[in-house]
Amino acid sequence: MLNNIGLPGLLLIAVVVLVLFGRGKISSLMGEVGKGITAFKRGVEDGKNEIEEASATNARDVTPEEQRDRA
């Protein structure tokens, strides 16, 4: 069913949405979507940084204790 929408169908859907919601409402909605995407990307990056910091903190020195005492 959705395989044969095409460009005219998409344009018709866009016009109907614009008429129903108005330009201002759609503009504010797209702004909120943009903020959500930005927050999601920031969260993914923060999570990645936390994992890297945790793995660096948990990395241990594999030098035998006898050699560490001599150094």
PDB file of N, H, CA, C and O in Angstrom:
ATOM      1  N   MET A   1       0.811  -1.191   0.000  1.00  0.00           N
ATOM      2  CA  MET A   1       0.000   0.000   0.000  1.00  0.00           C
ATOM      3  C   MET A   1       0.858   1.260   0.000  1.00  0.00           C
ATOM      4  O   MET A   1       0.583   2.188  -0.761  1.00  0.00           O
ATOM      5  N   LEU A   2       1.891   1.312   0.839  1.00  0.00           N
ATOM      6  H   LEU A   2       2.114   0.558   1.458  1.00  0.00           H
ATOM      7  CA  LEU A   2       2.738   2.491   0.912  1.00  0.00           C
ATOM      8  C   LEU A   2       3.786   2.533  -0.190  1.00  0.00           C
ATOM      9  O   LEU A   2       4.485   3.537  -0.329  1.00  0.00           O
ATOM     10  N   ASN A   3       3.909   1.483  -0.965  1.00  0.00           N
ATOM     11  H   ASN A   3       3.341   0.668  -0.851  1.00  0.00           H
ATOM     12  CA  ASN A   3       4.934   1.448  -2.006  1.00  0.00           C
ATOM     13  C   ASN A   3       4.600   2.354  -3.183  1.00  0.00           C
ATOM     14  O   ASN A   3       5.510   2.767  -3.902  1.00  0.00           O
ATOM     15  N   ASN A   4       3.343   2.674  -3.405  1.00  0.00           N
ATOM     16  H   ASN A   4       2.603   2.338  -2.821  1.00  0.00           H
ATOM     17  CA  ASN A   4       2.964   3.437  -4.588  1.00  0.00           C
ATOM     18  C   ASN A   4       2.456   4.839  -4.266  1.00  0.00           C
ATOM     19  O   ASN A   4       1.635   5.371  -5.014  1.00  0.00           O
ATOM     20  N   ILE A   5       2.918   5.453  -3.177  1.00  0.00           N
ATOM     21  H   ILE A   5       3.584   5.021  -2.569  1.00  0.00           H
ATOM     22  CA  ILE A   5       2.481   6.806  -2.830  1.00  0.00           C
ATOM     23  C   ILE A   5       3.065   7.799  -3.833  1.00  0.00           C
ATOM     24  O   ILE A   5       2.313   8.562  -4.440  1.00  0.00           O
ATOM     25  N   GLY A   6       4.347   7.808  -4.016  1.00  0.00           N
ATOM     26  H   GLY A   6       4.958   7.188  -3.523  1.00  0.00           H
ATOM     27  CA  GLY A   6       4.989   8.689  -4.979  1.00  0.00           C
ATOM     28  C   GLY A   6       5.039  10.136  -4.528  1.00  0.00           C
ATOM     29  O   GLY A   6       4.564  10.483  -3.447  1.00  0.00           O
ATOM     30  N   LEU A   7       5.618  10.971  -5.372  1.00  0.00           N
ATOM     31  H   LEU A   7       6.003  10.689  -6.250  1.00  0.00           H
ATOM     32  CA  LEU A   7       5.783  12.384  -5.059  1.00  0.00           C
ATOM     33  C   LEU A   7       4.446  13.130  -4.972  1.00  0.00           C
ATOM     34  O   LEU A   7       4.266  13.916  -4.042  1.00  0.00           O
ATOM     35  N   PRO A   8       3.511  12.922  -5.885  1.00  0.00           N
ATOM     36  CA  PRO A   8       2.229  13.637  -5.748  1.00  0.00           C
ATOM     37  C   PRO A   8       1.488  13.296  -4.453  1.00  0.00           C
ATOM     38  O   PRO A   8       0.863  14.169  -3.851  1.00  0.00           O
ATOM     39  N   GLY A   9       1.550  12.071  -4.033  1.00  0.00           N
ATOM     40  H   GLY A   9       2.058  11.362  -4.522  1.00  0.00           H
ATOM     41  CA  GLY A   9       0.905  11.668  -2.784  1.00  0.00           C
ATOM     42  C   GLY A   9       1.546  12.330  -1.584  1.00  0.00           C
ATOM     43  O   GLY A   9       0.856  12.786  -0.672  1.00  0.00           O
ATOM     44  N   LEU A  10       2.881  12.381  -1.585  1.00  0.00           N
ATOM     45  H   LEU A  10       3.441  12.011  -2.326  1.00  0.00           H
ATOM     46  CA  LEU A  10       3.581  13.034  -0.481  1.00  0.00           C
ATOM     47  C   LEU A  10       3.271  14.520  -0.429  1.00  0.00           C
ATOM     48  O   LEU A  10       3.104  15.079   0.656  1.00  0.00           O
ATOM     49  N   LEU A  11       3.190  15.171  -1.591  1.00  0.00           N
ATOM     50  H   LEU A  11       3.325  14.717  -2.472  1.00  0.00           H
ATOM     51  CA  LEU A  11       2.838  16.587  -1.631  1.00  0.00           C
ATOM     52  C   LEU A  11       1.427  16.819  -1.110  1.00  0.00           C
ATOM     53  O   LEU A  11       1.178  17.787  -0.392  1.00  0.00           O
ATOM     54  N   LEU A  12       0.517  15.944  -1.467  1.00  0.00           N
ATOM     55  H   LEU A  12       0.719  15.157  -2.051  1.00  0.00           H
ATOM     56  CA  LEU A  12      -0.861  16.061  -0.982  1.00  0.00           C
ATOM     57  C   LEU A  12      -0.917  15.907   0.531  1.00  0.00           C
ATOM     58  O   LEU A  12      -1.620  16.660   1.206  1.00  0.00           O
ATOM     59  N   ILE A  13      -0.194  14.953   1.059  1.00  0.00           N
ATOM     60  H   ILE A  13       0.377  14.342   0.511  1.00  0.00           H
ATOM     61  CA  ILE A  13      -0.146  14.747   2.511  1.00  0.00           C
ATOM     62  C   ILE A  13       0.433  15.975   3.195  1.00  0.00           C
ATOM     63  O   ILE A  13      -0.085  16.408   4.224  1.00  0.00           O
ATOM     64  N   ALA A  14       1.512  16.550   2.634  1.00  0.00           N
ATOM     65  H   ALA A  14       1.933  16.198   1.798  1.00  0.00           H
ATOM     66  CA  ALA A  14       2.136  17.741   3.214  1.00  0.00           C
ATOM     67  C   ALA A  14       1.158  18.913   3.227  1.00  0.00           C
ATOM     68  O   ALA A  14       1.088  19.645   4.215  1.00  0.00           O
ATOM     69  N   VAL A  15       0.413  19.101   2.159  1.00  0.00           N
ATOM     70  H   VAL A  15       0.469  18.507   1.356  1.00  0.00           H
ATOM     71  CA  VAL A  15      -0.561  20.193   2.089  1.00  0.00           C
ATOM     72  C   VAL A  15      -1.666  19.990   3.122  1.00  0.00           C
ATOM     73  O   VAL A  15      -2.056  20.944   3.796  1.00  0.00           O
ATOM     74  N   VAL A  16      -2.166  18.789   3.257  1.00  0.00           N
ATOM     75  H   VAL A  16      -1.849  18.014   2.710  1.00  0.00           H
ATOM     76  CA  VAL A  16      -3.222  18.509   4.225  1.00  0.00           C
ATOM     77  C   VAL A  16      -2.731  18.772   5.645  1.00  0.00           C
ATOM     78  O   VAL A  16      -3.443  19.372   6.449  1.00  0.00           O
ATOM     79  N   VAL A  17      -1.521  18.327   5.951  1.00  0.00           N
ATOM     80  H   VAL A  17      -0.942  17.840   5.297  1.00  0.00           H
ATOM     81  CA  VAL A  17      -0.959  18.561   7.286  1.00  0.00           C
ATOM     82  C   VAL A  17      -0.799  20.052   7.529  1.00  0.00           C
ATOM     83  O   VAL A  17      -1.113  20.540   8.614  1.00  0.00           O
ATOM     84  N   LEU A  18      -0.315  20.778   6.533  1.00  0.00           N
ATOM     85  H   LEU A  18      -0.060  20.382   5.651  1.00  0.00           H
ATOM     86  CA  LEU A  18      -0.145  22.221   6.668  1.00  0.00           C
ATOM     87  C   LEU A  18      -1.476  22.916   6.913  1.00  0.00           C
ATOM     88  O   LEU A  18      -1.552  23.822   7.743  1.00  0.00           O
ATOM     89  N   VAL A  19      -2.521  22.511   6.212  1.00  0.00           N
ATOM     90  H   VAL A  19      -2.459  21.775   5.538  1.00  0.00           H
ATOM     91  CA  VAL A  19      -3.842  23.115   6.386  1.00  0.00           C
ATOM     92  C   VAL A  19      -4.396  22.778   7.772  1.00  0.00           C
ATOM     93  O   VAL A  19      -4.976  23.642   8.430  1.00  0.00           O
ATOM     94  N   LEU A  20      -4.226  21.550   8.215  1.00  0.00           N
ATOM     95  H   LEU A  20      -3.755  20.848   7.680  1.00  0.00           H
ATOM     96  CA  LEU A  20      -4.789  21.140   9.500  1.00  0.00           C
ATOM     97  C   LEU A  20      -4.096  21.814  10.685  1.00  0.00           C
ATOM     98  O   LEU A  20      -4.762  22.274  11.612  1.00  0.00           O
ATOM     99  N   PHE A  21      -2.780  21.872  10.658  1.00  0.00           N
ATOM    100  H   PHE A  21      -2.239  21.498   9.905  1.00  0.00           H
ATOM    101  CA  PHE A  21      -2.034  22.350  11.826  1.00  0.00           C
ATOM    102  C   PHE A  21      -1.565  23.792  11.711  1.00  0.00           C
ATOM    103  O   PHE A  21      -1.332  24.433  12.735  1.00  0.00           O
ATOM    104  N   GLY A  22      -1.421  24.315  10.528  1.00  0.00           N
ATOM    105  H   GLY A  22      -1.610  23.794   9.695  1.00  0.00           H
ATOM    106  CA  GLY A  22      -0.952  25.687  10.369  1.00  0.00           C
ATOM    107  C   GLY A  22       0.560  25.765  10.388  1.00  0.00           C
ATOM    108  O   GLY A  22       1.245  24.891  10.920  1.00  0.00           O
ATOM    109  N   ARG A  23       1.060  26.834   9.795  1.00  0.00           N
ATOM    110  H   ARG A  23       0.503  27.544   9.363  1.00  0.00           H
ATOM    111  CA  ARG A  23       2.506  26.997   9.650  1.00  0.00           C
ATOM    112  C   ARG A  23       3.217  27.152  10.994  1.00  0.00           C
ATOM    113  O   ARG A  23       4.286  26.574  11.197  1.00  0.00           O
ATOM    114  N   GLY A  24       2.644  27.914  11.899  1.00  0.00           N
ATOM    115  H   GLY A  24       1.777  28.383  11.734  1.00  0.00           H
ATOM    116  CA  GLY A  24       3.288  28.168  13.190  1.00  0.00           C
ATOM    117  C   GLY A  24       3.435  26.912  14.027  1.00  0.00           C
ATOM    118  O   GLY A  24       4.475  26.688  14.646  1.00  0.00           O
ATOM    119  N   LYS A  25       2.402  26.102  14.044  1.00  0.00           N
ATOM    120  H   LYS A  25       1.558  26.285  13.541  1.00  0.00           H
ATOM    121  CA  LYS A  25       2.434  24.869  14.839  1.00  0.00           C
ATOM    122  C   LYS A  25       3.473  23.892  14.284  1.00  0.00           C
ATOM    123  O   LYS A  25       4.208  23.267  15.048  1.00  0.00           O
ATOM    124  N   ILE A  26       3.533  23.762  12.974  1.00  0.00           N
ATOM    125  H   ILE A  26       2.936  24.270  12.353  1.00  0.00           H
ATOM    126  CA  ILE A  26       4.506  22.854  12.354  1.00  0.00           C
ATOM    127  C   ILE A  26       5.921  23.358  12.592  1.00  0.00           C
ATOM    128  O   ILE A  26       6.829  22.566  12.847  1.00  0.00           O
ATOM    129  N   SER A  27       6.115  24.675  12.508  1.00  0.00           N
ATOM    130  H   SER A  27       5.378  25.318  12.301  1.00  0.00           H
ATOM    131  CA  SER A  27       7.432  25.259  12.748  1.00  0.00           C
ATOM    132  C   SER A  27       7.910  24.978  14.172  1.00  0.00           C
ATOM    133  O   SER A  27       9.058  24.582  14.378  1.00  0.00           O
ATOM    134  N   SER A  28       7.040  25.181  15.143  1.00  0.00           N
ATOM    135  H   SER A  28       6.108  25.503  14.977  1.00  0.00           H
ATOM    136  CA  SER A  28       7.427  24.927  16.532  1.00  0.00           C
ATOM    137  C   SER A  28       7.663  23.438  16.772  1.00  0.00           C
ATOM    138  O   SER A  28       8.541  23.063  17.549  1.00  0.00           O
ATOM    139  N   LEU A  29       6.883  22.594  16.109  1.00  0.00           N
ATOM    140  H   LEU A  29       6.170  22.899  15.478  1.00  0.00           H
ATOM    141  CA  LEU A  29       7.064  21.152  16.245  1.00  0.00           C
ATOM    142  C   LEU A  29       8.422  20.711  15.695  1.00  0.00           C
ATOM    143  O   LEU A  29       9.111  19.895  16.308  1.00  0.00           O
ATOM    144  N   MET A  30       8.797  21.254  14.543  1.00  0.00           N
ATOM    145  H   MET A  30       8.237  21.916  14.045  1.00  0.00           H
ATOM    146  CA  MET A  30      10.095  20.906  13.953  1.00  0.00           C
ATOM    147  C   MET A  30      11.247  21.420  14.816  1.00  0.00           C
ATOM    148  O   MET A  30      12.299  20.785  14.896  1.00  0.00           O
ATOM    149  N   GLY A  31      11.044  22.575  15.463  1.00  0.00           N
ATOM    150  H   GLY A  31      10.189  23.090  15.398  1.00  0.00           H
ATOM    151  CA  GLY A  31      12.061  23.082  16.388  1.00  0.00           C
ATOM    152  C   GLY A  31      12.259  22.142  17.555  1.00  0.00           C
ATOM    153  O   GLY A  31      13.389  21.886  17.971  1.00  0.00           O
ATOM    154  N   GLU A  32      11.163  21.629  18.084  1.00  0.00           N
ATOM    155  H   GLU A  32      10.245  21.837  17.746  1.00  0.00           H
ATOM    156  CA  GLU A  32      11.255  20.675  19.200  1.00  0.00           C
ATOM    157  C   GLU A  32      11.909  19.363  18.767  1.00  0.00           C
ATOM    158  O   GLU A  32      12.668  18.763  19.528  1.00  0.00           O
ATOM    159  N   VAL A  33      11.615  18.922  17.550  1.00  0.00           N
ATOM    160  H   VAL A  33      10.998  19.409  16.931  1.00  0.00           H
ATOM    161  CA  VAL A  33      12.244  17.704  17.034  1.00  0.00           C
ATOM    162  C   VAL A  33      13.753  17.919  16.917  1.00  0.00           C
ATOM    163  O   VAL A  33      14.533  17.033  17.265  1.00  0.00           O
ATOM    164  N   GLY A  34      14.163  19.076  16.434  1.00  0.00           N
ATOM    165  H   GLY A  34      13.529  19.796  16.151  1.00  0.00           H
ATOM    166  CA  GLY A  34      15.591  19.389  16.322  1.00  0.00           C
ATOM    167  C   GLY A  34      16.276  19.399  17.677  1.00  0.00           C
ATOM    168  O   GLY A  34      17.384  18.882  17.821  1.00  0.00           O
ATOM    169  N   LYS A  35      15.615  19.993  18.684  1.00  0.00           N
ATOM    170  H   LYS A  35      14.715  20.413  18.567  1.00  0.00           H
ATOM    171  CA  LYS A  35      16.179  20.006  20.034  1.00  0.00           C
ATOM    172  C   LYS A  35      16.300  18.586  20.581  1.00  0.00           C
ATOM    173  O   LYS A  35      17.282  18.253  21.246  1.00  0.00           O
ATOM    174  N   GLY A  36      15.300  17.750  20.300  1.00  0.00           N
ATOM    175  H   GLY A  36      14.503  18.020  19.760  1.00  0.00           H
ATOM    176  CA  GLY A  36      15.340  16.361  20.767  1.00  0.00           C
ATOM    177  C   GLY A  36      16.477  15.579  20.133  1.00  0.00           C
ATOM    178  O   GLY A  36      17.144  14.795  20.809  1.00  0.00           O
ATOM    179  N   ILE A  37      16.707  15.785  18.837  1.00  0.00           N
ATOM    180  H   ILE A  37      16.166  16.422  18.289  1.00  0.00           H
ATOM    181  CA  ILE A  37      17.796  15.101  18.153  1.00  0.00           C
ATOM    182  C   ILE A  37      19.133  15.548  18.720  1.00  0.00           C
ATOM    183  O   ILE A  37      20.025  14.727  18.932  1.00  0.00           O
ATOM    184  N   THR A  38      19.279  16.853  18.970  1.00  0.00           N
ATOM    185  H   THR A  38      18.554  17.521  18.798  1.00  0.00           H
ATOM    186  CA  THR A  38      20.521  17.375  19.546  1.00  0.00           C
ATOM    187  C   THR A  38      20.767  16.790  20.933  1.00  0.00           C
ATOM    188  O   THR A  38      21.888  16.397  21.254  1.00  0.00           O
ATOM    189  N   ALA A  39      19.719  16.733  21.756  1.00  0.00           N
ATOM    190  H   ALA A  39      18.808  17.053  21.495  1.00  0.00           H
ATOM    191  CA  ALA A  39      19.861  16.172  23.103  1.00  0.00           C
ATOM    192  C   ALA A  39      20.210  14.687  23.040  1.00  0.00           C
ATOM    193  O   ALA A  39      21.000  14.203  23.851  1.00  0.00           O
ATOM    194  N   PHE A  40      19.632  13.964  22.090  1.00  0.00           N
ATOM    195  H   PHE A  40      18.990  14.357  21.431  1.00  0.00           H
ATOM    196  CA  PHE A  40      19.938  12.547  21.944  1.00  0.00           C
ATOM    197  C   PHE A  40      21.402  12.346  21.567  1.00  0.00           C
ATOM    198  O   PHE A  40      22.078  11.490  22.138  1.00  0.00           O
ATOM    199  N   LYS A  41      21.894  13.130  20.610  1.00  0.00           N
ATOM    200  H   LYS A  41      21.345  13.825  20.146  1.00  0.00           H
ATOM    201  CA  LYS A  41      23.296  13.016  20.196  1.00  0.00           C
ATOM    202  C   LYS A  41      24.225  13.345  21.357  1.00  0.00           C
ATOM    203  O   LYS A  41      25.242  12.679  21.549  1.00  0.00           O
ATOM    204  N   ARG A  42      23.878  14.375  22.136  1.00  0.00           N
ATOM    205  H   ARG A  42      23.052  14.917  21.981  1.00  0.00           H
ATOM    206  CA  ARG A  42      24.702  14.750  23.278  1.00  0.00           C
ATOM    207  C   ARG A  42      24.710  13.628  24.313  1.00  0.00           C
ATOM    208  O   ARG A  42      25.750  13.331  24.900  1.00  0.00           O
ATOM    209  N   GLY A  43      23.559  13.008  24.537  1.00  0.00           N
ATOM    210  H   GLY A  43      22.714  13.250  24.060  1.00  0.00           H
ATOM    211  CA  GLY A  43      23.477  11.902  25.489  1.00  0.00           C
ATOM    212  C   GLY A  43      24.297  10.708  25.053  1.00  0.00           C
ATOM    213  O   GLY A  43      24.951  10.070  25.877  1.00  0.00           O
ATOM    214  N   VAL A  44      24.271  10.395  23.757  1.00  0.00           N
ATOM    215  H   VAL A  44      23.740  10.914  23.087  1.00  0.00           H
ATOM    216  CA  VAL A  44      25.065   9.281  23.242  1.00  0.00           C
ATOM    217  C   VAL A  44      26.550   9.575  23.433  1.00  0.00           C
ATOM    218  O   VAL A  44      27.311   8.700  23.847  1.00  0.00           O
ATOM    219  N   GLU A  45      26.959  10.800  23.135  1.00  0.00           N
ATOM    220  H   GLU A  45      26.341  11.511  22.799  1.00  0.00           H
ATOM    221  CA  GLU A  45      28.369  11.179  23.285  1.00  0.00           C
ATOM    222  C   GLU A  45      28.789  11.131  24.756  1.00  0.00           C
ATOM    223  O   GLU A  45      29.882  10.659  25.068  1.00  0.00           O
ATOM    224  N   ASP A  46      27.929  11.617  25.665  1.00  0.00           N
ATOM    225  H   ASP A  46      27.041  12.001  25.411  1.00  0.00           H
ATOM    226  CA  ASP A  46      28.241  11.567  27.097  1.00  0.00           C
ATOM    227  C   ASP A  46      28.356  10.124  27.580  1.00  0.00           C
ATOM    228  O   ASP A  46      29.244   9.801  28.369  1.00  0.00           O
ATOM    229  N   GLY A  47      27.467   9.263  27.114  1.00  0.00           N
ATOM    230  H   GLY A  47      26.745   9.525  26.474  1.00  0.00           H
ATOM    231  CA  GLY A  47      27.537   7.851  27.488  1.00  0.00           C
ATOM    232  C   GLY A  47      28.817   7.204  27.004  1.00  0.00           C
ATOM    233  O   GLY A  47      29.431   6.411  27.718  1.00  0.00           O
ATOM    234  N   LYS A  48      29.220   7.548  25.776  1.00  0.00           N
ATOM    235  H   LYS A  48      28.721   8.192  25.197  1.00  0.00           H
ATOM    236  CA  LYS A  48      30.456   7.014  25.226  1.00  0.00           C
ATOM    237  C   LYS A  48      31.658   7.470  26.059  1.00  0.00           C
ATOM    238  O   LYS A  48      32.565   6.688  26.343  1.00  0.00           O
ATOM    239  N   ASN A  49      31.645   8.760  26.447  1.00  0.00           N
ATOM    240  H   ASN A  49      30.908   9.395  26.216  1.00  0.00           H
ATOM    241  CA  ASN A  49      32.738   9.291  27.261  1.00  0.00           C
ATOM    242  C   ASN A  49      32.785   8.624  28.629  1.00  0.00           C
ATOM    243  O   ASN A  49      33.869   8.336  29.138  1.00  0.00           O
ATOM    244  N   GLU A  50      31.621   8.373  29.232  1.00  0.00           N
ATOM    245  H   GLU A  50      30.741   8.606  28.819  1.00  0.00           H
ATOM    246  CA  GLU A  50      31.589   7.700  30.530  1.00  0.00           C
ATOM    247  C   GLU A  50      32.161   6.292  30.444  1.00  0.00           C
ATOM    248  O   GLU A  50      32.901   5.860  31.328  1.00  0.00           O
ATOM    249  N   ILE A  51      31.819   5.583  29.384  1.00  0.00           N
ATOM    250  H   ILE A  51      31.218   5.934  28.666  1.00  0.00           H
ATOM    251  CA  ILE A  51      32.335   4.225  29.211  1.00  0.00           C
ATOM    252  C   ILE A  51      33.841   4.250  29.032  1.00  0.00           C
ATOM    253  O   ILE A  51      34.548   3.426  29.614  1.00  0.00           O
ATOM    254  N   GLU A  52      34.347   5.193  28.226  1.00  0.00           N
ATOM    255  H   GLU A  52      33.773   5.862  27.753  1.00  0.00           H
ATOM    256  CA  GLU A  52      35.790   5.286  28.017  1.00  0.00           C
ATOM    257  C   GLU A  52      36.515   5.639  29.313  1.00  0.00           C
ATOM    258  O   GLU A  52      37.573   5.080  29.603  1.00  0.00           O
ATOM    259  N   GLU A  53      35.953   6.567  30.095  1.00  0.00           N
ATOM    260  H   GLU A  53      35.094   7.021  29.859  1.00  0.00           H
ATOM    261  CA  GLU A  53      36.569   6.940  31.369  1.00  0.00           C
ATOM    262  C   GLU A  53      36.561   5.769  32.348  1.00  0.00           C
ATOM    263  O   GLU A  53      37.538   5.544  33.062  1.00  0.00           O
ATOM    264  N   ALA A  54      35.462   5.028  32.380  1.00  0.00           N
ATOM    265  H   ALA A  54      34.668   5.211  31.800  1.00  0.00           H
ATOM    266  CA  ALA A  54      35.372   3.888  33.295  1.00  0.00           C
ATOM    267  C   ALA A  54      36.372   2.802  32.911  1.00  0.00           C
ATOM    268  O   ALA A  54      36.993   2.185  33.777  1.00  0.00           O
ATOM    269  N   SER A  55      36.523   2.573  31.608  1.00  0.00           N
ATOM    270  H   SER A  55      36.019   3.074  30.904  1.00  0.00           H
ATOM    271  CA  SER A  55      37.472   1.544  31.194  1.00  0.00           C
ATOM    272  C   SER A  55      38.904   1.995  31.451  1.00  0.00           C
ATOM    273  O   SER A  55      39.762   1.170  31.764  1.00  0.00           O
ATOM    274  N   ALA A  56      39.177   3.300  31.323  1.00  0.00           N
ATOM    275  H   ALA A  56      38.480   3.970  31.068  1.00  0.00           H
ATOM    276  CA  ALA A  56      40.522   3.801  31.614  1.00  0.00           C
ATOM    277  C   ALA A  56      40.798   3.720  33.112  1.00  0.00           C
ATOM    278  O   ALA A  56      41.918   3.421  33.525  1.00  0.00           O
ATOM    279  N   THR A  57      39.778   3.986  33.922  1.00  0.00           N
ATOM    280  H   THR A  57      38.868   4.229  33.586  1.00  0.00           H
ATOM    281  CA  THR A  57      39.946   3.908  35.372  1.00  0.00           C
ATOM    282  C   THR A  57      40.144   2.460  35.816  1.00  0.00           C
ATOM    283  O   THR A  57      40.935   2.184  36.718  1.00  0.00           O
ATOM    284  N   ASN A  58      39.431   1.549  35.184  1.00  0.00           N
ATOM    285  H   ASN A  58      38.788   1.774  34.451  1.00  0.00           H
ATOM    286  CA  ASN A  58      39.514   0.146  35.569  1.00  0.00           C
ATOM    287  C   ASN A  58      40.722  -0.561  34.967  1.00  0.00           C
ATOM    288  O   ASN A  58      41.029  -1.696  35.333  1.00  0.00           O
ATOM    289  N   ALA A  59      41.411   0.114  34.040  1.00  0.00           N
ATOM    290  H   ALA A  59      41.162   1.036  33.743  1.00  0.00           H
ATOM    291  CA  ALA A  59      42.603  -0.505  33.472  1.00  0.00           C
ATOM    292  C   ALA A  59      43.626  -0.643  34.593  1.00  0.00           C
ATOM    293  O   ALA A  59      43.872   0.305  35.338  1.00  0.00           O
ATOM    294  N   ARG A  60      44.199  -1.789  34.704  1.00  0.00           N
ATOM    295  H   ARG A  60      43.999  -2.559  34.099  1.00  0.00           H
ATOM    296  CA  ARG A  60      45.117  -1.998  35.818  1.00  0.00           C
ATOM    297  C   ARG A  60      46.526  -2.227  35.313  1.00  0.00           C
ATOM    298  O   ARG A  60      46.746  -2.611  34.164  1.00  0.00           O
ATOM    299  N   ASP A  61      47.446  -1.988  36.176  1.00  0.00           N
ATOM    300  H   ASP A  61      47.268  -1.676  37.109  1.00  0.00           H
ATOM    301  CA  ASP A  61      48.855  -2.194  35.863  1.00  0.00           C
ATOM    302  C   ASP A  61      49.137  -3.687  35.936  1.00  0.00           C
ATOM    303  O   ASP A  61      48.900  -4.323  36.963  1.00  0.00           O
ATOM    304  N   VAL A  62      49.643  -4.238  34.847  1.00  0.00           N
ATOM    305  H   VAL A  62      49.836  -3.722  34.013  1.00  0.00           H
ATOM    306  CA  VAL A  62      49.891  -5.687  34.817  1.00  0.00           C
ATOM    307  C   VAL A  62      51.343  -6.025  35.147  1.00  0.00           C
ATOM    308  O   VAL A  62      51.766  -7.173  35.008  1.00  0.00           O
ATOM    309  N   THR A  63      52.098  -5.027  35.581  1.00  0.00           N
ATOM    310  H   THR A  63      51.755  -4.095  35.694  1.00  0.00           H
ATOM    311  CA  THR A  63      53.481  -5.282  35.979  1.00  0.00           C
ATOM    312  C   THR A  63      53.467  -6.079  37.286  1.00  0.00           C
ATOM    313  O   THR A  63      52.720  -5.741  38.204  1.00  0.00           O
ATOM    314  N   PRO A  64      54.270  -7.115  37.377  1.00  0.00           N
ATOM    315  CA  PRO A  64      54.318  -7.874  38.633  1.00  0.00           C
ATOM    316  C   PRO A  64      54.701  -6.975  39.799  1.00  0.00           C
ATOM    317  O   PRO A  64      55.436  -6.004  39.621  1.00  0.00           O
ATOM    318  N   GLU A  65      54.205  -7.295  40.996  1.00  0.00           N
ATOM    319  H   GLU A  65      53.608  -8.084  41.141  1.00  0.00           H
ATOM    320  CA  GLU A  65      54.439  -6.458  42.175  1.00  0.00           C
ATOM    321  C   GLU A  65      55.921  -6.336  42.504  1.00  0.00           C
ATOM    322  O   GLU A  65      56.368  -5.285  42.963  1.00  0.00           O
ATOM    323  N   GLU A  66      56.679  -7.388  42.279  1.00  0.00           N
ATOM    324  H   GLU A  66      56.316  -8.242  41.907  1.00  0.00           H
ATOM    325  CA  GLU A  66      58.107  -7.351  42.596  1.00  0.00           C
ATOM    326  C   GLU A  66      58.819  -6.271  41.795  1.00  0.00           C
ATOM    327  O   GLU A  66      59.676  -5.564  42.325  1.00  0.00           O
ATOM    328  N   GLN A  67      58.468  -6.141  40.514  1.00  0.00           N
ATOM    329  H   GLN A  67      57.772  -6.715  40.082  1.00  0.00           H
ATOM    330  CA  GLN A  67      59.112  -5.128  39.681  1.00  0.00           C
ATOM    331  C   GLN A  67      58.603  -3.728  40.027  1.00  0.00           C
ATOM    332  O   GLN A  67      59.356  -2.761  39.904  1.00  0.00           O
ATOM    333  N   ARG A  68      57.370  -3.596  40.447  1.00  0.00           N
ATOM    334  H   ARG A  68      56.758  -4.381  40.547  1.00  0.00           H
ATOM    335  CA  ARG A  68      56.829  -2.289  40.817  1.00  0.00           C
ATOM    336  C   ARG A  68      57.520  -1.799  42.076  1.00  0.00           C
ATOM    337  O   ARG A  68      57.781  -0.604  42.208  1.00  0.00           O
ATOM    338  N   ASP A  69      57.828  -2.720  43.028  1.00  0.00           N
ATOM    339  H   ASP A  69      57.616  -3.692  42.920  1.00  0.00           H
ATOM    340  CA  ASP A  69      58.467  -2.326  44.276  1.00  0.00           C
ATOM    341  C   ASP A  69      59.880  -1.821  44.023  1.00  0.00           C
ATOM    342  O   ASP A  69      60.352  -0.923  44.721  1.00  0.00           O
ATOM    343  N   ARG A  70      60.551  -2.384  43.041  1.00  0.00           N
ATOM    344  H   ARG A  70      60.167  -3.114  42.474  1.00  0.00           H
ATOM    345  CA  ARG A  70      61.924  -1.982  42.741  1.00  0.00           C
ATOM    346  C   ARG A  70      61.980  -0.620  42.054  1.00  0.00           C
ATOM    347  O   ARG A  70      62.972   0.097  42.183  1.00  0.00           O
ATOM    348  N   ALA A  71      60.959  -0.270  41.349  1.00  0.00           N
ATOM    349  H   ALA A  71      60.153  -0.852  41.244  1.00  0.00           H
ATOM    350  CA  ALA A  71      60.988   0.969  40.561  1.00  0.00           C
ATOM    351  C   ALA A  71      60.830   2.209  41.372  1.00  0.00           C
ATOM    352  O   ALA A  71      60.838   3.311  40.824  1.00  0.00           O
TER     353      ALA A  71
END
